[in-house]
């Protein structure tokens, strides 16, 4: 809530399929290996997982463990913005017994090698956005108001006008 206004947006599918497709094609166009879909678990960081945590996430069906996407996906939805993840994986987590346990040095080395691909993919994505359809997240707030609209104070509407003004005209 925000001082007299409570909303709950749906985030059952937190990533925008349109923007996700653009990111997928942009990475593919950059010539890097890319995978569509998967399950992402967000952990509080910065830190590496313990073996027990890593094994738990795998039993849950998680494909990627990371430290971003939450609360970013929810905040983007509340702002009616498309959100997607272009995850440039740096390492196997500690569950993988035949791989060397992850170190900061390994992560930094992989990050450096991923940088060129990421830059090219972002440039490719920007080029694709120019002709993209409107965001399917536009209108996410339409049915998300918990507070009766007639009870929302005028100063709250004015302060949040850029996001909610169209719903109070």
C-alpha positions in Angstrom: 0.0 0.0 0.0 1.0 3.6 -0.5 -0.7 6.0 2.0 -4.3 5.2 1.2 -3.9 2.9 -1.8 -3.5 -0.8 -2.0 -3.1 -2.8 -5.2 -2.3 -6.4 -5.9 -1.1 -7.2 -9.4 -0.9 -10.7 -10.8 2.6 -12.1 -11.2 1.8 -15.8 -11.9 3.9 -15.4 -15.0 6.4 -12.7 -13.9 8.3 -12.4 -17.2 6.8 -10.8 -20.3 6.5 -13.3 -23.1 7.0 -10.6 -25.8 10.1 -9.2 -24.2 11.4 -12.6 -23.3 11.1 -13.6 -27.0 12.9 -10.4 -28.1 15.8 -11.2 -25.6 16.0 -14.8 -26.8 16.2 -13.8 -30.5 18.7 -11.0 -29.6 21.1 -13.5 -27.8 20.7 -16.0 -30.7 21.5 -13.2 -33.2 24.7 -12.4 -31.1 25.8 -16.0 -31.8 25.7 -17.2 -28.2 24.1 -20.4 -26.9 20.7 -19.6 -25.6 17.9 -21.5 -23.8 14.2 -20.6 -23.8 12.3 -20.8 -20.5 13.2 -22.4 -17.2 12.6 -21.7 -13.6 14.6 -19.0 -11.7 14.9 -19.0 -8.0 16.1 -15.7 -6.4 18.3 -15.9 -3.3 19.5 -13.1 -1.1 23.0 -12.2 -1.9 25.7 -11.5 -2.6 26.7 -15.1 -1.7 27.0 -18.6 -3.1 24.6 -21.4 -2.2 25.4 -24.1 0.2 25.3 -27.7 -1.2 22.1 -28.4 0.7 20.4 -25.3 -0.7 21.6 -26.1 -4.2 20.2 -29.6 -4.1 16.9 -28.3 -2.7 16.5 -25.9 -5.5 17.2 -28.7 -8.0 14.5 -30.9 -6.4 12.1 -27.9 -6.8 12.8 -27.9 -10.5 14.9 -24.8 -10.6 17.2 -24.2 -13.5 18.9 -21.0 -12.5 19.8 -19.6 -9.1 20.4 -15.9 -9.0 20.3 -12.8 -6.9 18.1 -10.6 -9.2 14.5 -10.7 -10.5 12.8 -10.2 -7.1 11.5 -7.7 -6.4 12.3 -6.3 -9.9 9.6 -8.4 -11.7 6.9 -7.4 -9.2 7.8 -3.8 -9.3 7.9 -3.7 -13.1 4.4 -5.3 -13.2 3.1 -2.7 -10.7 4.5 0.0 -13.1 2.8 -1.9 -16.0 6.2 -2.4 -17.6 7.4 -5.5 -19.5 10.2 -7.4 -17.7 12.4 -10.2 -18.8 15.6 -11.9 -17.8 18.6 -12.2 -20.1 20.6 -14.4 -17.7 24.2 -14.8 -18.7 25.1 -17.8 -16.5 28.5 -17.7 -14.8 28.8 -21.1 -13.2 27.4 -24.4 -12.2 26.1 -24.2 -8.7 27.7 -26.5 -6.0 25.3 -29.4 -6.7 27.3 -30.4 -9.8 29.8 -32.9 -8.2 32.0 -33.2 -11.3 32.5 -29.4 -11.6 35.0 -27.4 -9.5 33.2 -25.5 -6.7 32.4 -21.9 -7.8 34.8 -19.2 -6.8 34.7 -15.4 -7.2 37.6 -15.6 -9.6 35.7 -18.1 -11.8 32.6 -15.8 -11.8 34.6 -12.7 -12.7 36.3 -14.5 -15.5 33.0 -15.7 -17.0 31.4 -12.3 -16.5 34.2 -10.7 -18.5 33.8 -13.2 -21.3 30.0 -12.7 -21.2 30.2 -8.9 -21.5 30.7 -8.7 -25.2 27.8 -11.1 -25.8 25.6 -9.2 -23.4 26.4 -5.8 -25.1 25.7 -7.2 -28.5 22.5 -8.9 -27.3 21.2 -5.6 -25.7 21.9 -3.7 -28.9 20.1 -6.4 -30.9 17.1 -6.3 -28.5 16.9 -2.5 -28.8 16.7 -2.8 -32.5 13.9 -5.3 -32.2 11.9 -3.2 -29.7 11.4 -0.5 -32.3 8.9 -2.7 -34.2 7.5 -4.6 -31.3 3.9 -4.7 -30.3 2.6 -2.8 -27.3 3.6 -4.2 -23.9 1.1 -6.9 -22.8 1.7 -5.6 -19.2 0.0 -2.3 -20.1 -3.2 -2.3 -18.0 -1.9 -4.6 -15.3 -3.3 -2.3 -12.7 -6.7 -2.1 -14.2 -8.2 -4.8 -12.0 -5.6 -4.7 -9.2 -7.0 -2.0 -7.0 -8.0 -3.3 -3.6 -8.8 0.1 -2.2 -12.2 1.4 -3.4 -11.2 4.0 -6.0 -13.6 6.5 -4.5 -11.7 6.2 -1.2 -8.2 7.0 -2.6 -7.1 10.5 -1.4 -6.6 13.1 -4.1 -3.0 13.7 -3.0 -2.1 10.0 -3.6 -3.7 10.1 -7.0 -1.7 13.3 -7.8 1.6 11.8 -6.5 1.2 8.6 -8.5 -0.5 10.2 -11.5 2.1 8.9 -14.0 1.2 5.3 -13.0 -2.5 5.4 -11.9 -3.9 8.7 -13.3 -5.6 7.0 -16.2 -7.6 4.8 -13.8 -9.0 7.9 -12.0 -10.3 10.0 -14.8 
